[in-house]
Every structure is written in structure tokens, then in C-alpha cells.
Amino acid sequence: MDRHIEVFLKRLSYIALTIGTFTFIVLLLQTPDTCVAPDSPPKPHLRFPKHSCGYKPRQHLPLHKKNNRLWSTKAWQNQVHSFALFFQSFHQMGLLHNHSNVLCVSAGAGHEVMALSQLGVADVTAVELLDSPPLVSRADPHNLPFFDDVFDLGFSARLAEALFPSRFAAEMERTVRPGGVCAVVVDECGDDEVKEIVGLFRNSRFLGAMNVTLTGLRMTRIILRVKHLP
């Protein structure tokens, strides 16, 4: 009796295995209901990809076309315009000229670079941990790849994001010539915070601080003049 049961169970196993294999093959060959067949009529909401079951590599977009697309956006243009208004005050104070050699540290995507260029400043160098060619080159703001006393004006809107603020400030001072200017903008702050930031620039003289609006944000602008070494 036991032997008959064992034979029956084996046959049942074989039948189940055969049915399972057949079902798997059918499912494997069948087009899923969620796929859109390549020959199906196009639908307005299916712009890319054309069908979900096929693969087609995306077309490579040259860098200049990517930049033109980015630079033509309203958000980009608004930020550039805001920086242009910001730097106009430096012109009025006599701290910035068209022949000035300017360094932008931690320049992000390069809004300030484009703004300075639009104002007529021809020599602008910008660095960031990640480059954004052609406006911004790759470099560590804590270890700038420039000689001493190279620039007339050093600017940064991201001092508050620096891992080592004192090193960040020291590198700005080192690369700006004696008599040149270091300028930073930080989140709007009071006198105590301004004194703390000024203290990071150990080889500069405090010229002034004021609250400004930059890219729609309330911020504090701090300007220092690099001292002549004795």
C-alpha cells in the first residue's frame, strides 16, 4: 500500500513540475499587459520613451547646448541679474573695475561669473569642488591652486558652507594682493556674528558690513581690505 502511495506522489510531482514549466515558458514569451507595443498608435502622454519594452540610448547633448538651455531659463537669468545689481555697488565704491582680476570662491554653477562678465569685468576666475564649464573650474576652496597676491578682489557667497572657515578665509587672503578686497555674503546676521566672521580674516582690515538682498534672500555683505605686510 505504501509503495502505491509513493508512486502516486511521484507522478503527481512530475505532473505539477510539467505544468509549472509550461506556465513559466508561456509567461516568459507573452508580452506583459503593462508594456506598450512598438507598433501601437502613439499617445500624447507617452513622449519618451516611445515604448516601455524597448531600449534606445538617449541622444548625447553637447555641452554648449546644455548650457544654452540652462542659461536661457528664467530662474538662471533672475539670479544673474541679482548678482549684477549686487556687484554694481562695488563699482560705485571704487572696489571693482573692468580691468580688475576677480576670484569667485565656491562659485556654484557660476551665476556671479556671468554677472561680472555682463558688467564688463573681463578677467574672472571661479572655482568649486565640482566644475561647471566654461564658467567654473574644479578646485578645493581650502587649497586654492593660485600664487600669492594674484587677484584684486576675492568674493564668496558660500563661506558659511565651508568645512574649515578659517582655512577658507586664509586662502582668499593669500591669493588677493595687499590693498585688494575680500568680500563675502552670509545669511543675514547681527554685529556679533559679523565680528566672528571678520576674525577669520586675520590679515585684513574691516571696511564695513550691511544687509542686502541677493537672489531673493536677505543676506549680510562683509567687505575687508587685505593689509600690506610690514
SEZAGU-34019 format. One line per 5 residues: number of its first residue (from 1); for each residue x, y, z of N, C-alpha, C, CB. Coordinates in steps of 0.05 Angstrom, whole numbers, plus 32768, in hexadecimal, padded with zeros to 4 digits. Glycine has a CB too. Example, Ala and Ser with C-alpha at 12.3 -4.5 7.8 and 13.67 -1.06 7.14 Angstrom:
2
1	8108:7F8E:809C:80F6:7FA6:809C:8108:7FBE:809C:80E2:7FA7:80B5 ~ 8101:7FD3:808E:8111:7FEB:808F:8102:8001:809D:811A:7FF4:8072 .
//
This chain:
230
1	8011:7FE8:8000:8000:8000:8000:8011:8019:8000:7FED:8000:8018 ~ 8025:8019:8011:8037:8030:8012:8045:8035:7FF8:804C:802C:8029 ~ 804C:801F:7FEA:805A:8022:7FD1:8048:802F:7FBC:8064:8006:7FC6 ~ 802F:8028:7FBC:801C:8034:7FA9:8019:8052:7FAE:8000:8026:7FAA ~ 8018:805A:7FC8:8016:8076:7FCF:802F:8085:7FC5:8012:807A:7FED .
6	8046:8079:7FC9:8060:8086:7FC1:8060:808A:7FA3:8077:8075:7FCA ~ 8058:8076:7F93:8057:8078:7F76:8044:808E:7F6E:804F:805E:7F69 ~ 802C:808F:7F7C:8019:80A4:7F75:8023:80C0:7F7A:7FFF:809F:7F86 ~ 8031:80C3:7F90:803C:80DE:7F97:8052:80E6:7F84:8048:80DD:7FB4 ~ 8062:80D3:7F7B:8077:80DA:7F67:806A:80E3:7F4D:8089:80C1:7F62 .
11	8055:80D4:7F44:8048:80DC:7F2B:803B:80F8:7F2E:8032:80C8:7F24 ~ 8030:80FD:7F46:8024:8118:7F4B:8039:812E:7F4A:8015:8118:7F66 ~ 8051:8127:7F54:8067:813B:7F53:806F:8141:7F37:807F:8131:7F64 ~ 8071:812C:7F27:8079:8130:7F0B:8065:8141:7EFC:807D:8115:7EFD ~ 804B:813B:7F01:8036:814A:7EF4:8037:8168:7EFB:801A:813E:7EFA .
16	803B:816D:7F15:803C:8188:7F1F:8054:8197:7F14:803D:8189:7F3E ~ 806B:8189:7F12:8083:8195:7F07:807F:819B:7EEA:809B:8182:7F0B ~ 8072:8189:7EDB:806D:818E:7EBE:805B:81A6:7EBA:8061:8175:7EB1 ~ 8046:81A7:7ECA:8033:81BE:7EC7:8041:81D8:7ECE:801A:81B9:7EDA ~ 8051:81D8:7EE4:805F:81F0:7EEC:8073:81FA:7ED7:806E:81EB:7F06 .
21	8082:81E7:7ECB:8095:81EE:7EB6:8087:81FA:7E9E:80A5:81D5:7EAE ~ 8071:81ED:7E96:8062:81F7:7E7F:8057:8213:7E84:804B:81E3:7E78 ~ 804C:8217:7E9B:8041:8231:7EA2:8057:8247:7EA2:8034:8230:7EBE ~ 806F:8240:7EAC:8085:8253:7EAD:808D:825B:7E91:809D:8247:7EBC ~ 808E:8247:7E7F:8096:824D:7E63:8082:825F:7E56:809A:8232:7E53 .
26	8068:825A:7E5A:8053:826A:7E4F:8055:8287:7E58:8037:825F:7E55 ~ 8059:828A:7E73:805C:82A5:7E7E:8074:82B4:7E74:805C:82A4:7E9D ~ 808A:82A5:7E70:80A3:82B1:7E66:80A0:82BB:7E4A:80B9:829C:7E68 ~ 8091:82AD:7E3A:808E:82B5:7E1D:8078:82C9:7E19:8089:829C:7E0D ~ 8067:82CB:7E2C:8050:82DD:7E28:8057:82FA:7E2E:8038:82D4:7E3A .
31	804E:830D:7E1E:8053:832A:7E23:8042:8333:7E3B:804C:833B:7E0A ~ 804E:833F:7E50:803F:8348:7E67:802A:835C:7E60:8052:8353:7E7C ~ 8014:835C:7E6E:7FFF:836F:7E69:8007:838C:7E6F:7FE7:8368:7E7B ~ 801C:8390:7E80:8024:83AB:7E87:8036:83B7:7E72:8032:83AA:7EA1 ~ 8040:83A7:7E5E:8051:83B1:7E4A:8041:83BD:7E33:8064:839B:7E3F .
36	804D:83D0:7E26:8041:83DC:7E0E:8050:83D1:7DF6:8042:83FB:7E10 ~ 8043:83C4:7DE5:804F:83B7:7DCE:805B:83CD:7DBB:803C:83A5:7DBF ~ 8071:83C6:7DAE:807D:83DA:7D9C:806B:83E3:7D86:8097:83CF:7D90 ~ 8059:83D2:7D7C:8048:83D9:7D65:802D:83E4:7D6E:8044:83C1:7D54 ~ 802A:83E9:7D88:8011:83F5:7D91:8010:8412:7D8B:800D:83F0:7DAF .
41	7FF8:841E:7D86:7FF6:843A:7D80:8000:844C:7D96:7FD8:8442:7D79 ~ 800E:8462:7D90:8019:8473:7DA5:8004:8480:7DB6:802B:8488:7D99 ~ 800A:8486:7DCF:7FF8:8493:7DE1:8006:84AD:7DEA:7FF1:8481:7DF9 ~ 7FF6:84C2:7DEF:8002:84DC:7DF6:8013:84DC:7E0E:7FEC:84F0:7DFA ~ 800C:84CB:7E22:801B:84CC:7E3B:8035:84BB:7E3A:800A:84C2:7E52 .
46	8038:84AC:7E24:8050:849B:7E22:8064:84A8:7E0E:8048:847E:7E18 ~ 8072:84BC:7E18:8085:84CA:7E07:80A0:84BD:7E07:8087:84E7:7E0F ~ 80A9:84B3:7E1E:80C3:84A6:7E20:80C3:8494:7E38:80DB:84BA:7E21 ~ 80CA:847A:7E36:80D1:846D:7E1D:80B9:8466:7E0C:80E0:8453:7E23 ~ 80BD:845E:7DF3:80A7:8458:7DE1:8098:8440:7DEA:80B1:8456:7DC5 .
51	80A5:842C:7DF5:8098:8414:7DFF:80A9:840A:7E16:8093:83FE:7DE9 ~ 809B:83FD:7E29:80A8:83F5:7E42:80B7:83DA:7E40:8095:83F4:7E58 ~ 80B3:83CC:7E2A:80C0:83B2:7E27:80D9:83B3:7E16:80AC:839E:7E1C ~ 80DE:83C9:7E0B:80F6:83CC:7DFA:810B:83DD:7E07:80EF:83D8:7DDF ~ 8123:83DD:7DFD:8139:83ED:7E08:8146:83FD:7DF2:814D:83DB:7E17 .
56	8149:8416:7DF6:8156:8427:7DE3:8166:843C:7DF3:8143:8435:7DCF ~ 8181:843D:7DEF:8191:8450:7DFE:8189:846D:7DF9:81AF:844C:7DF9 ~ 818A:847E:7E0D:8183:849A:7E0A:8198:84A8:7DF9:8180:84A7:7E25 ~ 818F:84BA:7DE9:81A1:84C9:7DD8:81B4:84DB:7DE9:8192:84DA:7DC4 ~ 81CD:84DA:7DE3:81E0:84EB:7DF2:81DD:8508:7DEA:81FD:84E2:7DEC .
61	81DB:8519:7DFE:81D7:8536:7DFA:81F1:8544:7DFF:81C0:8541:7E0C ~ 81FD:8551:7DEB:8216:855F:7DEF:8215:8573:7E06:821F:856E:7DD6 ~ 822C:8578:7E13:822E:858A:7E2A:8222:85A5:7E24:824A:858C:7E34 ~ 8229:85B1:7E0D:8220:85CC:7E08:8202:85CD:7E05:822D:85D7:7DEE ~ 81F5:85B8:7DFB:81D8:85B7:7DFA:81CC:85B4:7E15:81CF:85A1:7DE7 .
66	81D8:85A4:7E26:81CE:85A2:7E42:81D0:85BD:7E50:81DE:858D:7E51 ~ 81E6:85CA:7E4D:81EA:85E4:7E5A:81D6:85F9:7E4F:8206:85EF:7E55 ~ 81D2:85F9:7E35:81BF:860C:7E29:81A3:8607:7E34:81C0:860B:7E0B ~ 819C:85EE:7E37:8182:85E8:7E42:817F:85F1:7E5F:817D:85C9:7E40 ~ 8194:85ED:7E6F:8194:85F6:7E8B:8194:8614:7E8D:81AC:85EA:7E9A .
71	81A5:8621:7E7E:81A9:863E:7E80:8191:864D:7E76:81C1:8646:7E71 ~ 8180:8640:7E66:8168:864E:7E5B:8150:864D:7E6E:8161:8642:7E40 ~ 8153:863D:7E84:813C:863B:7E96:8139:8655:7EA6:8141:8623:7EA9 ~ 8120:865A:7EAE:811A:8672:7EBD:8128:8672:7ED8:80FC:8675:7EC1 ~ 8129:865A:7EE5:8136:8659:7F00:8153:8660:7EFE:8133:863C:7F0B .
76	8161:8656:7EE9:817E:865D:7EE6:8181:867B:7EE1:818A:864D:7ECF ~ 8172:8686:7ECF:8174:86A2:7EC8:816E:86B4:7EE0:8162:86A9:7EB1 ~ 815A:86AD:7EF0:8154:86BD:7F08:816B:86BD:7F1C:813B:86B2:7F16 ~ 8178:86A6:7F20:818E:86A6:7F32:81A6:86B6:7F28:8196:8689:7F38 ~ 81AB:86B4:7F0E:81C1:86C3:7F02:81BB:86E1:7F05:81C5:86BC:7EE4 .
81	81A3:86E9:7F00:819B:8705:7F02:819F:870F:7F1F:817E:8709:7EFA ~ 8198:86FE:7F32:819B:8705:7F4F:81B9:8709:7F56:818F:86EF:7F61 ~ 81CA:86F8:7F4C:81E7:86FB:7F51:81F1:8714:7F43:81F6:86E2:7F47 ~ 81E7:871A:7F2B:81F0:8732:7F1D:81EA:874B:7F2D:81E3:8733:7F01 ~ 81D2:874D:7F38:81CB:8763:7F49:81DC:8765:7F62:81AD:8762:7F51 .
86	81E2:874D:7F6D:81F3:874C:7F85:820F:8757:7F7F:81F6:872E:7F8F ~ 821B:874F:7F68:8237:8757:7F62:8238:8774:7F58:8243:8745:7F4E ~ 8222:8780:7F50:8222:879C:7F47:822A:87AE:7F5E:8207:87A4:7F3D ~ 8223:87A6:7F77:822B:87B7:7F8E:8249:87B7:7F92:821D:87AD:7FA7 ~ 8256:87A1:7F8A:8273:879F:7F8C:8280:87B3:7F78:827D:8783:7F87 .
91	8274:87B5:7F61:827D:87C9:7F4D:827A:87E5:7F59:826C:87C7:7F33 ~ 8263:87EB:7F66:825E:8805:7F71:8271:880C:7F87:8242:8807:7F7A ~ 827A:87F8:7F97:828D:87FD:7FAD:82AA:87FD:7FA3:8289:87E7:7FC2 ~ 82AE:87F8:7F8A:82CA:87F8:7F80:82D9:87DF:7F86:82D8:8810:7F8A ~ 82CB:87CA:7F8E:82D9:87B1:7F95:82DA:879D:7F7D:82CA:87A3:7FAC .
96	82CC:87A3:7F68:82CB:8791:7F51:82CC:87A2:7F37:82B1:8780:7F51 ~ 82DE:8799:7F25:82E1:87A7:7F0B:82E0:8792:7EF5:82FB:87B8:7F0A ~ 82DD:879B:7EDD:82DC:8789:7EC6:82F6:877A:7EC3:82D5:8797:7EAD ~ 830C:8786:7ECB:8326:8779:7EC9:832E:8769:7EE2:833C:878D:7EC4 ~ 831C:8767:7EF6:8321:8758:7F0E:8324:873A:7F09:830B:875D:7F23 .
101	8336:872E:7F18:8339:8711:7F16:832A:8705:7F2E:8358:8709:7F17 ~ 8314:86F8:7F29:8301:86EF:7F3E:8302:86D1:7F41:82E5:86F8:7F37 ~ 8301:86C8:7F5A:82FF:86AC:7F61:82E4:86A7:7F70:8317:86A3:7F73 ~ 82D4:8694:7F66:82BC:868C:7F73:82C0:8670:7F7F:82A3:868C:7F5F ~ 82BF:866E:7F99:82C5:8654:7FA6:82AA:8646:7FAE:82D6:8659:7FC0 .
106	82A9:862C:7FA8:8290:861D:7FAC:827A:862A:7F9C:8289:861B:7FCA ~ 827E:862B:7F82:826D:863B:7F71:8254:862C:7F67:827C:8645:7F59 ~ 8250:8613:7F71:8238:8604:7F68:8238:8600:7F4A:821F:8613:7F71 ~ 8222:8607:7F3D:821F:8603:7F20:822A:861B:7F11:8202:85FF:7F19 ~ 8230:8631:7F1F:823E:8647:7F11:822C:865F:7F0C:8249:863E:7EF8 .
111	8217:8664:7F1B:8206:867B:7F17:8215:8695:7F1A:81EE:867B:7F2A ~ 8227:8697:7F2E:8236:86AF:7F33:824A:86B4:7F1D:8244:86AF:7F4D ~ 8254:869F:7F11:8268:86A2:7EFB:825A:86AF:7EE3:8273:8686:7EF3 ~ 8243:86A5:7EDC:8235:86B1:7EC5:822C:86CD:7ECB:821C:86A0:7EBF ~ 8225:86D3:7EE4:821D:86EE:7EEB:8234:8701:7EE8:8212:86EF:7F08 .
116	824C:86F9:7EF2:8264:870A:7EF0:826B:870F:7ED2:827B:86FE:7EFF ~ 8269:86FA:7EC2:826F:86FD:7EA6:825C:8710:7E98:826E:86E1:7E98 ~ 8243:870F:7EA0:822F:8721:7E94:8234:873E:7E9C:8213:8719:7E9D ~ 8241:8742:7EB4:8248:875D:7EBD:8261:8767:7EAF:824B:875D:7EDB ~ 826F:8756:7EA0:8286:875F:7E92:82A1:8757:7E9E:8286:877C:7E8F .
121	82A0:8746:7EB4:82B8:873D:7EC0:82C3:8725:7EB0:82B3:8734:7EDE ~ 82DA:8729:7EA4:82E4:8715:7E91:82F3:86FE:7E9D:82F6:8723:7E7D ~ 82FF:8702:7EB4:8310:86EE:7EC0:8304:86E3:7ED9:832D:86F9:7EC6 ~ 82F4:86CE:7ED7:82E6:86C2:7EEE:82ED:86A4:7EEF:82C7:86C5:7EEB ~ 82F7:869C:7F06:82FD:867F:7F0B:82EB:8675:7F20:831B:867C:7F13 .
126	82DF:865E:7F1C:82CC:8652:7F2F:82D3:8635:7F34:82AF:8655:7F25 ~ 82D1:862C:7F4D:82D8:8611:7F54:82C2:8605:7F66:82F3:860F:7F62 ~ 82BF:85EB:7F64:82AC:85DC:7F75:82B6:85BF:7F76:828F:85DE:7F69 ~ 82AC:85B0:7F89:82B4:8594:7F8B:82AC:8584:7F72:82A8:8587:7FA4 ~ 8295:858B:7F67:828C:857F:7F4E:828C:8595:7F38:8270:8572:7F51 .
131	8299:8590:7F22:829B:85A4:7F0E:8281:85A7:7EFE:82B2:859E:7EFA ~ 827D:85BE:7EF3:8266:85C4:7EE2:8270:85D4:7ECA:824F:85D4:7EF1 ~ 827D:85C5:7EB7:828A:85D3:7EA0:8275:85E0:7E8F:829A:85BF:7E90 ~ 827B:85F7:7E83:8296:8604:7E84:8299:8619:7E9A:829C:8611:7E69 ~ 8285:861C:7EAB:8285:8632:7EBE:8296:862C:7ED7:8269:8639:7EC6 .
136	8294:8614:7EE0:82A1:860D:7EFA:82B3:85F5:7EF7:828B:8606:7F0F ~ 82CB:85F7:7F02:82DF:85E2:7F01:82DF:85D2:7F1B:82FB:85ED:7EFB ~ 82EA:85BB:7F1A:82EB:85A9:7F32:8303:85AF:7F43:82EA:858C:7F2A ~ 82FF:85B5:7F5D:8316:85B9:7F6F:830B:85B9:7F8C:8324:85D5:7F6A ~ 831C:85B3:7F9F:8315:85B2:7FBB:8317:85CE:7FC6:8327:859E:7FCB .
141	8301:85DA:7FD0:8302:85F5:7FDB:8314:85F7:7FF3:82E6:85FE:7FE3 ~ 831A:85E1:8000:832C:85E1:8017:8349:85DF:800F:8325:85CB:802A ~ 834E:85DB:7FF5:836A:85D8:7FEB:836A:85E2:7FCF:8374:85BB:7FED ~ 8368:85FD:7FCB:8365:8608:7FB1:837F:8605:7FA0:835E:8626:7FB3 ~ 837C:85FE:7F87:8394:85F9:7F76:839E:8612:7F69:838D:85E4:7F61 .
146	83A2:8628:7F79:83AB:8641:7F6E:83C3:864B:7F7E:8395:8655:7F6D ~ 83D4:865C:7F71:83EA:8669:7F80:83DF:867E:7F93:83FD:8675:7F6C ~ 83F0:8688:7FA5:83E9:869D:7FB7:83E4:86B7:7FA8:83FE:86A1:7FCD ~ 83D3:86C8:7FB2:83D0:86E4:7FA9:83C9:86E6:7F8B:83E9:86F3:7FAE ~ 83B7:86D4:7F82:83B1:86D4:7F65:8398:86E5:7F5E:83AC:86B7:7F5C .
151	8384:86E6:7F70:836B:86F1:7F69:8367:870C:7F77:8354:86DE:7F71 ~ 8356:871D:7F6A:834E:8737:7F76:8336:8734:7F88:8348:874B:7F60 ~ 8325:8721:7F83:830D:871E:7F93:8307:8700:7F95:82F5:872C:7F86 ~ 8303:86F7:7FAE:82FA:86DC:7FB3:82DE:86DD:7FBE:830D:86CE:7FC7 ~ 82CC:86CC:7FB4:82B0:86CC:7FBC:82A6:86B0:7FC0:829F:86DB:7FA6 .
156	8295:86AD:7FD4:8287:8694:7FD9:826C:8698:7FE6:8299:8681:7FEA ~ 8259:868A:7FDC:823E:868A:7FE8:8239:8670:7FF8:8229:868D:7FD3 ~ 824F:8660:7FFD:824B:8646:800A:8260:8641:8020:824D:8630:7FF5 ~ 8269:8656:802D:827B:8653:8043:826E:8642:8059:8284:866E:804E ~ 8254:8646:805E:8246:8638:8074:8245:861A:806F:822A:8643:8077 .
161	8249:8611:8056:8248:85F5:8050:8263:85E7:8051:823B:85F1:8034 ~ 8278:85F7:8056:8293:85EC:8056:8297:85D8:806D:82A8:8602:8057 ~ 82A6:85C2:8068:82AC:85AF:807D:82BF:85BB:8091:82B8:8596:8071 ~ 82D2:85CB:8087:82E6:85D8:8098:82E6:85F6:8092:8302:85CC:8095 ~ 82D4:8606:809E:82D1:8622:8097:82EB:8632:809A:82BC:862F:80A8 .
166	82FB:862D:80AE:8314:863C:80B2:8327:8637:809B:8321:8636:80CC ~ 8329:861E:8092:833A:8617:807B:832F:8623:8062:833D:85F9:8078 ~ 8315:8623:805E:8308:862E:8047:830F:864C:8045:82E9:862A:8049 ~ 830C:865A:805C:8312:8677:805C:832F:867C:8057:8309:8683:8077 ~ 8341:866C:8063:835D:8670:8060:8366:866D:8043:836D:865C:8071 .
171	835A:865A:8035:8360:8656:8018:8357:866D:8007:8354:863C:800E ~ 8340:8679:800E:8337:8691:8000:834B:86A7:8004:831B:8699:8009 ~ 8353:86AC:801D:8366:86C1:8023:8381:86BC:8015:836B:86C3:8041 ~ 838A:86A4:8014:83A4:869E:8008:83A4:86A5:7FEB:83AB:8680:800D ~ 838F:86A0:7FDD:838F:86A3:7FC0:8387:86BF:7FB7:837B:8690:7FB4 .
176	837D:86D0:7FCA:8377:86EC:7FC3:838F:86FD:7FCB:835D:86F5:7FD3 ~ 8396:8710:7FB9:83AD:8721:7FBD:83A9:8734:7FD5:83B3:8731:7FA4 ~ 83BE:873D:7FE1:83BC:8751:7FF6:83AE:876B:7FEB:83D7:8758:8002 ~ 839B:8775:7FF9:838C:878B:7FEF:8373:8783:7FE0:839C:879C:7FDD ~ 8372:8769:7FD8:835A:875E:7FCC:8344:8759:7FE0:8360:8745:7FBC .
181	832E:874E:7FD6:8316:874B:7FE7:830C:872E:7FE8:8300:875D:7FDD ~ 8305:8725:8000:82F6:870C:8004:82D9:8713:800C:8304:86FA:801A ~ 82C6:8708:7FFE:82AA:870D:8004:829B:86F3:8006:829E:871F:7FEE ~ 828A:86F1:801A:827A:86D9:801D:825D:86E1:8024:8285:86C6:8034 ~ 824B:86D0:801D:822F:86D4:8026:8226:86BB:8035:821C:86DA:800D .
186	8218:86BF:804B:820F:86A9:805C:81F1:86AF:8062:8220:86A6:8076 ~ 81E4:869B:806E:81C9:869F:8076:81C8:86B8:8089:81BE:8686:8084 ~ 81B2:86C7:8087:81B0:86DF:8096:81B6:86DB:80B3:8193:86EB:8093 ~ 81C8:86EB:80BE:81D1:86E7:80DA:81D6:8702:80E8:81EB:86D6:80DA ~ 81DB:8700:8102:81E0:8718:8112:81FD:871E:8116:81D2:8715:812D .
191	8203:8732:8127:821E:873B:812B:8231:8725:8135:821E:8753:813E ~ 8227:8715:8148:8238:8700:8153:8241:86EC:813E:8229:86F2:816A ~ 822E:86E4:812D:8235:86D1:8118:8248:86DE:8104:821C:86C7:810A ~ 8244:86F7:80FE:8256:8705:80EC:8272:8706:80F7:824C:8722:80E6 ~ 8275:870C:8111:8290:870D:811D:829D:86F1:811C:828D:8716:813A .
196	828D:86DC:811F:8298:86C1:811E:82A3:86BB:8102:8283:86AD:8126 ~ 8294:86C3:80EE:829D:86BF:80D2:82B5:86CF:80CC:8286:86C5:80BE ~ 82B5:86E8:80D4:82CC:86FA:80CF:82E5:86EE:80DC:82C7:8716:80DA ~ 82E2:86E1:80F3:82F9:86D5:8101:8306:86BF:80F2:82F0:86CB:811C ~ 82F8:86B3:80DE:8304:869E:80CE:8319:86A9:80BB:82EE:868F:80BE .
201	8316:86C3:80B4:8328:86D0:80A1:833D:86DE:80B1:8319:86E3:808D ~ 8352:86D1:80B9:8365:86DB:80CC:8379:86EF:80C0:8375:86C5:80D7 ~ 837A:86F0:80A5:838C:8703:8098:837D:8718:8088:839F:86F3:8086 ~ 8365:871F:8091:8355:8732:8083:8348:8746:8096:833F:8724:8073 ~ 8342:875E:808C:8335:8773:809C:8318:8775:8094:8344:878E:8097 .
206	8307:8776:80A8:82EA:8777:80A4:82E2:8792:8098:82DB:8772:80BE ~ 82D4:8791:8081:82CB:87AA:8074:82AE:87B0:807A:82CF:87A8:8056 ~ 829E:879B:807D:8282:87A0:8082:8270:8788:807D:8278:87B7:8073 ~ 8258:8789:8088:8244:8774:8084:8229:8780:8082:8245:875F:809C ~ 8218:8775:8071:81FD:877E:806E:81EB:8768:8064:81FC:8797:805B .
211	81D2:876A:806B:81BE:8756:8062:81B6:875C:8045:81A6:8756:8075 ~ 81B5:8747:8035:81AE:874A:8019:819A:8733:8012:81C7:8748:8007 ~ 818E:8736:7FFB:817D:8721:7FEF:818C:8716:7FD7:8161:872C:7FE8 ~ 8191:86FB:7FD8:819F:86EE:7FC2:8190:86D5:7FBB:81BC:86E8:7FCA ~ 8189:86D2:7FA2:817A:86BB:7F97:8161:86B6:7FA7:818B:86A1:7F97 .
216	8154:86CC:7FB0:813B:86CA:7FBF:813E:86C5:7FDC:812B:86B6:7FB3 ~ 8156:86C3:7FE6:815B:86BD:8003:8167:86D5:8011:816E:86A4:8005 ~ 815F:86D8:802A:816B:86EC:803B:8186:86E3:8045:8158:86F4:8053 ~ 819B:86F2:803F:81B6:86E9:8046:81C6:8701:8051:81C5:86DD:802D ~ 81DD:86FB:805C:81EF:8710:8066:8209:8710:8056:81F5:870C:8084 .
221	8210:8727:804B:8228:872A:803B:823F:8735:804D:8224:873D:8023 ~ 8256:8728:804C:826D:8730:805D:8284:8734:804A:8274:871A:8072 ~ 8291:874C:804C:82A7:8753:803B:82C0:8759:804C:82A0:876B:802A ~ 82D7:874D:8044:82F0:8751:8052:8306:8758:803E:82F8:8738:8063 ~ 8319:8768:8047:8330:876E:8036:8349:8760:8040:8335:878D:8035 .
226	8357:8752:802E:836E:8743:8036:8385:8756:803D:8377:872F:801F ~ 8391:8751:8053:83A6:8763:805D:83C1:875F:804E:83AB:875F:807B ~ 83D0:8775:804D:83EB:8773:8042:83FD:8767:8058:83F6:878F:8039 ~ 840D:8754:8051:841F:8748:8065:8435:875C:806D:842C:872E:805A ~ 843D:875C:8087:8451:876F:8090:846C:8768:8085:8453:876F:80AF .
//
